[in-house]
Amino acid sequence: VNVSPPATVTLNIAAVNDAPVADAGAQSVTEDGAVTFNVSGSDVESTFGMLGDYVQQLYNGNLTAITDGLSGATFNEDTGTLFLIRNVSGGAGHSYEYTADGTLLRTITQTGFVDTEAIAWMYGTTFAIAEENDNQRISIVTIAPGATTLDRTAPGNVTWTTPVGSLLNLGIESMCYDAGRDVLYYLTEKPSGGTWNIWRMNPQTGVSAVVCDLFESISTA
């Protein structure tokens, strides 16, 4: 009998992080009213198997201090508050901190910005703010607790000019931060007939690259 010698086989198993899945649901609320409801979902990688149910409140009402030009919003997980930013083409604009039920906590007067379009909380007191128009740039800034002023050029802040190019009142429209990959994603609009692009930027180096082209289906005029 011809017996083969023992052999060693090595298997490399690459991990795949499946996205959590939220259970479908819908709620409605009248203006200035509130409704409490439970939301749930599943995450196959979670130690617990299921995302824990938690209470969510919907708020529908007018935001004090902002009468027009609201262009971006982000949720600060550390403080449980919303940070909103106002688009002012001819000035540096303002950002605002609100509670989840719409109570204004502070107004932050900005300097050094033009046509602010988006804001994204990253971690701690670090935020990213995007400008449109001729600048098309993203600044990584610190918004300290209780601060009521924000200077883009203050020590410790950094500004990256993106490769989007001058598109006047087109260009960067929204932005979010991926903490797991330490990257920013931002969406840019193009003139009618062009494309909408999703970009990825390294906030440490400012290097950006298009990761997705979206064919424009509506006029941006």
C-alpha positions in Angstrom: 0.0 0.0 0.0 1.4 3.4 -1.0 0.7 5.8 1.9 1.2 9.5 1.4 3.1 11.5 4.1 1.0 13.9 6.2 0.5 17.3 4.7 -0.2 20.7 6.3 -2.8 23.0 4.8 -3.1 26.6 5.8 -6.4 28.4 5.4 -6.6 32.2 5.4 -10.1 33.4 6.3 -10.7 37.0 5.5 -13.1 38.8 7.9 -16.1 40.6 6.3 -18.0 43.2 8.3 -21.6 42.8 7.3 -23.6 46.0 7.7 -26.2 46.1 10.5 -29.8 45.9 9.2 -32.6 48.0 10.7 -36.1 46.7 11.0 -38.6 48.7 9.0 -40.9 51.1 10.8 -42.7 54.4 10.4 -44.0 57.1 12.8 -45.6 60.5 12.3 -45.8 63.5 14.5 -47.6 66.9 14.4 -45.6 70.1 14.3 -44.1 71.0 17.7 -45.2 67.6 19.0 -43.2 64.5 20.0 -43.7 60.8 19.8 -41.8 58.0 21.5 -41.2 54.6 19.9 -38.8 51.7 19.8 -36.5 50.9 16.9 -34.5 47.7 16.5 -32.3 45.8 14.0 -29.8 43.0 13.7 -26.0 42.8 13.4 -24.6 39.3 12.7 -21.1 40.4 14.0 -22.6 41.7 17.3 -21.7 39.8 20.4 -25.3 40.2 21.4 -26.7 39.0 18.0 -29.3 41.8 17.9 -29.1 45.5 18.2 -30.7 46.4 21.5 -34.0 48.2 21.4 -33.8 51.8 22.4 -36.3 54.7 22.7 -36.2 57.2 19.9 -38.0 60.6 19.9 -39.2 62.4 16.8 -39.3 66.1 16.8 -41.1 68.2 14.3 -40.9 72.0 14.7 -39.2 75.2 13.8 -35.6 75.7 14.9 -35.0 78.9 16.7 -32.1 81.1 15.4 -32.2 79.6 11.9 -34.6 81.3 9.5 -33.0 80.2 6.2 -29.9 78.7 4.7 -29.7 75.5 6.8 -27.4 73.3 4.8 -25.9 70.6 7.0 -26.4 68.6 10.2 -24.5 66.1 12.2 -25.0 64.2 15.4 -22.4 64.2 18.2 -22.6 60.8 19.9 -20.5 62.0 22.8 -22.9 64.8 23.8 -26.1 63.5 22.3 -26.7 66.8 20.5 -27.1 68.0 16.9 -24.7 70.5 15.3 -26.2 72.4 12.3 -24.5 74.7 9.9 -25.9 77.6 7.9 -25.0 78.4 4.3 -24.2 82.1 3.8 -22.6 82.8 0.3 -21.4 86.3 1.3 -20.1 85.6 4.7 -18.6 83.1 7.1 -21.9 81.9 8.5 -22.8 80.3 11.8 -23.1 76.8 13.3 -25.5 75.8 16.0 -25.8 73.2 18.7 -29.3 71.9 19.5 -30.7 69.2 21.8 -32.4 66.3 20.1 -35.8 67.9 20.8 -34.8 71.1 19.1 -33.7 73.4 22.0 -31.0 75.8 21.0 -27.9 75.4 23.2 -25.5 77.9 21.5 -24.8 79.8 18.4 -21.2 79.7 17.1 -20.0 82.6 15.0 -17.6 81.5 12.3 -14.7 83.4 10.7 -12.5 82.4 7.7 -15.2 80.4 6.0 -17.2 81.1 2.8 -20.4 79.3 1.7 -20.4 76.5 4.3 -22.4 73.5 3.0 -21.8 70.6 5.4 -20.6 69.7 8.8 -19.6 66.2 10.2 -18.8 65.2 13.7 -15.7 63.0 13.8 -14.8 62.3 17.4 -14.5 64.3 20.7 -14.5 67.9 19.8 -13.2 67.4 16.2 -15.5 68.3 13.3 -15.1 68.6 9.5 -16.7 71.6 7.8 -17.0 71.8 4.0 -17.2 74.9 1.8 -18.6 75.2 -1.7 -18.4 78.0 -4.3 -14.9 78.9 -5.4 -13.2 77.2 -2.5 -14.4 73.6 -2.5 -12.4 72.9 0.7 -12.8 70.8 3.9 -11.5 72.0 7.2 -10.8 69.8 10.2 -11.5 72.0 13.2 -12.0 71.9 17.0 -15.3 73.1 18.5 -14.7 73.2 22.2 -17.5 72.7 24.7 -19.3 76.0 25.3 -17.3 77.9 22.6 -19.3 80.5 20.7 -16.7 81.4 18.1 -14.9 79.3 15.5 -11.9 80.5 13.4 -10.9 78.3 10.5 -7.3 79.5 10.7 -6.9 78.9 14.5 -3.9 76.9 15.6 -4.6 73.2 15.4 -7.2 73.5 12.6 -6.2 72.4 9.1 -7.8 73.1 5.8 -7.6 70.9 2.7 -8.5 72.1 -0.8 -10.3 69.3 -2.6 -9.8 68.5 -6.4 -13.4 69.3 -7.1 -12.6 72.7 -8.7 -14.5 75.9 -8.8 -18.2 75.2 -9.6 -19.7 78.4 -8.1 -22.8 77.4 -6.2 -22.3 73.7 -7.1 -19.8 71.2 -5.7 -19.7 69.8 -2.2 -23.2 69.3 -0.8 -23.0 66.8 2.1 -20.4 65.0 4.1 -20.0 62.2 6.7 -17.2 60.5 8.7 -16.4 56.8 8.8 -14.8 56.3 12.2 -13.9 52.6 11.4 -11.8 53.6 8.4 -10.9 57.2 9.5 -12.1 58.7 6.2 -14.5 61.4 5.2 -17.0 60.8 2.4 -18.5 63.8 0.6 -21.0 64.3 -2.2 -20.5 66.8 -5.0 -23.1 67.9 -7.5 -22.2 69.0 -11.1 -24.0 71.2 -13.6 -27.1 69.7 -15.4 -25.9 67.0 -17.7 -22.9 66.1 -15.6 -22.5 63.6 -12.8 -22.9 63.5 -9.0 -19.8 62.1 -7.4 -19.1 60.5 -4.0 -15.5 61.2 -2.9 -13.4 59.7 -0.1 -10.8 61.8 1.7 -8.1 61.0 4.2 -8.5 63.7 6.9 -4.8 63.3 7.9 -3.4 64.0 4.4 -6.2 65.7 2.5 -5.9 63.2 -0.4 -9.3 62.7 -2.1 -10.5 60.2 -4.7 -13.8 59.6 -6.4 -15.3 56.3 -5.3 -18.7 56.5 -7.1 -20.1 58.4 -10.1 -23.9 59.0 -10.0 -25.6 60.0 -13.3 -27.6 63.1 -12.7 -31.3 62.6 -13.2 -32.6 66.0 -12.2 -31.7 69.6 -13.2 -29.7 71.6 -10.8 -30.6 74.9 -12.3 
